[in-house]
Structure formats: C-alpha cells, structure tokens
C-alpha cells in the first residue's frame, strides 16, 4: 500500500510544474482572483500571442499554417 501512495505522490509532484507552465496554472498557483486574475490573464495571453507569432515567423509559416500553429500554440500556453 505504501508503494502506491509513494507512486501517487511522485506523479503529482511531477505534474505540478507542467500545470504551472500555463497561464491558468500560474494563476491558480498564485491564487489570483477578481481584477488581479483578469489583469494577469490578459497580460499572459498577450505575451503568448507575441511568443507564438515569433515562433511562427521563425518557422517561416504563412497563411492557414500560421493561423493553425498560432491558435494551438496560444491555446496550449493559456491552458485551454
């Protein structure tokens, strides 16, 4: 039984950093609410758009490929 508990503990610790890498995960970790949450999410989404657009440009994507890449990239960054 203790091996199962240890495995669950280790898996939850391993997942915590991955969850915090999204905007929603960071907001939850910081326990934001109300205006602070709205402000944080707006800035985080704006930063995600800029970063994803930059990555799309680095990959020389255009048109539908750029749009598709950016949509998925921003969604992953936000935590959708």
Number of C-alpha atoms within 10 A of each C-alpha: 5 7 8 9 10 11 11 12 11 11 11 11 11 11 10 12 12 10 15 16 14 21 23 20 18 19 18 14 12 11 10 16 12 7 9 12 16 13 13 17 18 13 13 20 18 12 14 21 19 14 16 19 20 13 16 19 12 9 10 10 16 12 7 9 12 17 14 13 17 22 15 13 19 22 16 14 21 19 15 10
